[in-house]
Amino acid sequence: MLDVLIENGRILDGCGNPWFRGDIGIQEGRIVQIGALRGKKAKTQIDAQDWIVAPGFIDIHCHCDAVPFVSPREEGRILQGITTETIGNCGVSLAPVESATLGILQKYVAPFCFEAPLEWNWRTLSDFLDRIEKRQSFTNIASWVGHGTVRIAVMGMDNRRPTAKELSQMKQRIRQSMDDGAFGLSSGLIYPPGVYSDAEEMIELCKTVAEKGGVYTTHIRNEYDLVLEAVKEAIEVAEQSGAPTIIAHHKTAGKRNWGKSRQTLQLIAEARERGTDVVCDAYPYEAGSTFLWAVLPPWAQEGGIGKMLERLRSPSDRKRIKENFIRGIPGWPNLVEGSGWEGIMVSSCKRNKGWEGKTIQQIALARQVDPADALLDILWEEEAEVLMVIFGMAEEDVAAILKHPAVMVGSDAIPSVGKPHPRFFGTFPRILGKYVREGQTLELSEAVRKMTSMPAQRLGLPDRGKIQIGMWADIVIFDPQAIGDRATYADPRQYPTGIHYVLVNGQIAVQHGKTTGILAGKVLRKKPCQ
């Protein structure tokens, strides 16, 4: 007897093939039969009612590292069909840690942890993943090791090149983390301490990643005026290190950079023609989201959050920061110039909850101060624990990037209190509603490939991301005529429409569009090359 029988569905295998009618038999968490299975006995039968039956969506890029430690569990991920999430992105992972620099890391990641009750009772990545296994989760969880986290462990927030010894120590921590199950290395080259690194450092570290059979994923150094140079740097790191590479949440931001996606995608295509294994992920929105302090120039962030806050109270440092906003710094992505004060919105903060959902321009008008002063005051009063939504992309670039065959879908979701970016709740249904059914930018089978088999292949998950016999039964069942996102910037906490069932490892996590409470996710650990 089968555990679960899914009948009367239109099956999309996740590989880009057209759908076909068929049934799916599941036993002990895996797909064991596909075909005409009417009459087969099963403990649970699901009538798919001619809806699409697809592999569960794999989010290659999110910041949900602390979500398993929060109760009650946030349902916004599983309800949009995500069955596997990849954490530790943009250079920010919650392990490994060193006692001497733990305080720096805790302050650094605090906005991403949104008041999660973390005990920090781990040191290695293996310890951290063990804690998640004990907590359980709706989804499967895979992890990168963060370059920023490793650099903090070895060097703190020093703005300098590592010594030979420090570089060796970083490589050893990356090697250990990959032995612990990390799928590779992530970097955030606009954030400290990643911004203090150079291409040579990243090449050397990524050689270790390549030796271990892992992948390098990078928030590149500049997504604004120097985006072409930043893409070239990522390609250089891939070519010189041999590590397969993902350019994370690829975009060309700032109005004067609209249209440059044609050039960045051409650079990627040319690199692939040369034999360089580089791809991208992207999300379907014109706004991003990150730490509010990311708008500050790099020098203002040296030494960690504590030192940064001291500078915010120094009249001379404030003056210098404000001058940088106006005049810029060579090579620095000036987010204020790229988006304007009206394009930066506070999404989450600890104390002044009335600011959430308001732009810096609106807050400045209410306070009757200069927008730059309003920004610096907000960071000081909130002890830098503020997240923002920042507008700056063109819809034409978003669509062009999503359509490219070397681009997969990643939400870049950041959980938070307040008004988080709607991508946390709507990324994958938005692709299938707006870009498949409504805009016809993507074919349905191609969109599903970008959400399933492509990220599975990139991570090296041979038994997920496809509807095939022997695969783990991570499955989403949705109505292609009804699926869509409802989350908005003003009201993000709205769940999508059109998703009827979600199965994780053969267990029903979502039934009739509602969660069942079953936490069937597994911690996935990469088996590194020796």
C-alpha positions, 0 to 999 in steps of 0.5 A, spaced: 500 500 500 502 506 498 502 512 503 500 517 498 497 517 491 496 523 487 491 522 482 488 526 476 494 531 475 498 535 470 505 533 472 511 538 470 517 534 471 521 540 473 526 539 467 523 544 462 519 538 459 511 540 457 506 537 462 503 530 462 497 527 465 499 522 470 498 519 477 504 519 483 505 514 488 509 515 494 512 511 499 516 512 505 517 519 503 519 518 496 516 517 489 516 510 487 511 510 481 509 515 476 503 513 471 496 511 470 495 508 478 488 509 478 485 503 483 492 503 487 491 503 494 493 508 498 493 511 506 492 518 503 489 520 496 489 527 493 485 529 487 489 534 483 483 536 479 487 537 473 492 542 477 499 542 476 503 537 480 510 540 480 517 539 484 517 543 491 520 550 489 527 550 492 529 557 494 536 558 492 537 564 496 534 567 503 536 569 509 531 565 514 537 562 518 533 564 524 526 562 522 526 555 525 528 558 532 521 562 532 515 560 535 509 560 532 512 558 526 512 563 520 507 559 514 509 564 509 514 560 506 511 553 505 504 556 503 508 559 497 510 552 495 517 552 498 520 545 500 527 547 500 531 553 503 538 555 502 541 559 508 547 563 510 547 568 504 550 574 502 556 572 507 552 572 513 551 565 516 550 564 523 556 559 524 562 558 525 563 563 531 569 564 535 568 566 543 573 572 542 569 575 536 562 573 538 559 579 540 561 583 533 557 577 529 551 578 534 550 585 533 552 584 525 546 579 524 541 582 529 536 585 524 536 578 520 534 575 527 528 579 528 528 577 535 529 570 535 531 567 541 537 564 539 542 561 545 548 561 540 550 555 543 554 552 537 561 554 535 561 550 528 556 549 522 555 542 524 553 544 531 548 550 528 545 545 523 544 540 529 540 545 533 536 546 527 534 538 526 532 538 534 527 544 532 525 541 526 522 545 520 517 546 515 522 546 509 528 542 508 534 547 509 541 547 506 546 552 508 552 556 505 558 558 510 558 566 510 565 569 508 563 575 512 562 570 518 569 567 517 572 573 516 569 576 523 571 570 526 579 571 524 580 578 523 574 581 526 572 588 522 579 590 520 579 594 514 585 591 511 588 585 507 589 578 511 596 576 513 598 569 510 596 566 517 589 569 517 588 567 510 590 560 512 585 560 518 579 562 514 581 557 509 581 552 514 574 554 517 571 554 510 574 547 509 571 545 516 564 548 514 564 544 508 566 538 512 560 539 516 555 540 510 556 547 507 554 547 500 559 552 499 561 559 500 557 566 500 560 573 500 557 580 501 562 584 498 558 591 499 557 589 507 563 589 512 567 586 512 566 583 505 567 590 502 574 590 505 576 584 501 579 584 494 579 579 488 585 576 490 582 574 497 576 571 494 580 567 489 584 564 494 578 562 498 574 559 493 580 555 491 578 551 497 571 551 495 573 548 489 577 543 492 571 541 496 566 540 490 562 546 493 559 553 490 561 560 490 555 565 491 556 572 491 552 579 492 557 582 488 561 589 490 556 593 486 549 593 483 549 600 481 554 604 477 560 599 477 555 593 476 559 591 469 566 591 473 563 587 479 560 582 474 567 582 471 570 581 478 565 575 480 567 572 473 574 573 474 574 569 481 570 563 478 575 563 472 581 563 477 579 559 482 575 554 478 569 554 483 562 554 480 559 561 481 552 564 482 551 572 482 546 573 487 539 577 486 542 580 480 540 587 478 542 593 475 540 598 480 539 606 480 536 609 474 542 611 470 543 603 470 537 601 467 538 597 461 545 595 463 542 588 464 543 587 456 551 588 458 551 584 464 547 578 461 552 578 455 558 578 460 555 572 463 553 568 456 561 570 454 564 567 460 559 561 459 562 560 452 569 560 455 567 554 459 566 558 466 561 556 470 557 562 472 549 563 473 545 568 477 539 568 481 534 573 481 527 575 484 521 578 481 521 585 484 523 592 483 525 593 490 530 590 494 531 589 502 537 589 507 540 593 513 539 600 513 546 601 515 548 599 508 547 606 505 553 608 510 560 609 506 565 603 508 569 607 513 563 609 517 562 601 518 569 599 520 570 596 527 563 593 527 556 596 529 559 599 536 564 603 532 559 605 527 554 608 532 559 612 535 561 615 529 553 617 528 554 621 534 560 625 532 559 632 528 565 631 524 563 624 522 556 626 521 558 631 516 563 627 512 558 621 511 553 627 509 558 629 504 559 622 502 552 622 500 552 628 496 559 627 492 560 619 493 566 615 494 570 612 488 568 605 487 562 605 493 555 604 491 552 610 493 545 607 495 542 614 497 544 617 490 541 611 486 534 610 490 533 617 493 530 619 500 523 617 497 526 610 495 528 608 501 523 605 506 524 603 513 521 596 513 523 593 520 525 597 527 525 595 534 522 602 538 519 607 533 514 602 530 510 608 527 516 609 522 515 602 519 512 603 512 515 610 511 520 613 507 526 617 509 523 623 506 517 622 509 520 621 516 524 627 515 518 631 513 515 629 519 521 631 524 522 637 520 530 635 519 534 634 513 533 627 510 541 625 511 540 627 519 533 623 519 537 617 517 543 617 521 538 619 527 534 613 526 540 608 526 542 611 532 536 611 536 535 604 533 542 601 535 542 600 528 537 594 528 533 597 522 531 593 515 529 597 509 526 596 503 530 600 497 527 601 490 531 602 484 530 597 479 526 597 472 521 592 470 524 591 464 531 589 467 527 585 472 523 581 466 530 580 462 534 577 467 528 572 469 528 570 462 535 568 461 536 561 461 542 562 466 538 565 471 534 561 477 529 564 482 531 566 489 527 570 494 532 573 498 527 573 503 529 577 510 524 575 515 522 580 520 517 584 524 514 590 521 513 590 514 518 586 511 519 586 503 513 582 500 518 577 497 518 573 503 511 571 502 510 572 495 516 570 490 514 564 487 507 565 486 508 572 483 513 568 478 507 564 476 502 569 476 505 575 473 511 573 469 507 566 466 500 567 466 499 575 465 505 577 462 507 571 458 515 573 459 516 565 461 513 559 459 510 555 465 515 549 464 521 554 464 519 557 470 518 551 474 525 549 471 528 555 474 525 554 481 526 546 481 531 542 477 536 548 476 537 550 483 537 542 485 543 541 480 547 547 482 547 545 489 548 538 488 542 535 490 541 529 486 534 526 489 530 533 489 528 538 484 524 533 479 518 529 479 522 522 478 522 515 481 526 515 487 526 522 488 524 525 495 517 527 494 517 534 495 511 536 491 507 542 490 500 542 487 497 549 484 492 551 479 495 555 474 489 559 473 489 562 480 496 562 483 499 569 484 501 573 490 497 578 494 503 581 498 504 588 497 509 593 500 504 596 504 501 590 507 506 584 506 503 579 510 498 576 505 499 569 503 498 567 496 492 564 492 492 558 488 496 553 492 492 547 494 497 542 497 505 542 499 508 535 500 515 535 504 519 528 504 512 525 502 508 528 508 502 533 507 505 540 510 499 544 506 492 541 505 487 545 501 491 551 502 492 551 509 498 548 513 497 542 517 502 543 522 507 537 520 514 539 520 517 534 515 523 538 513 530 535 513 537 538 514 541 537 508 548 536 508 553 537 502 558 531 502 564 534 500 570 532 496 576 529 500 
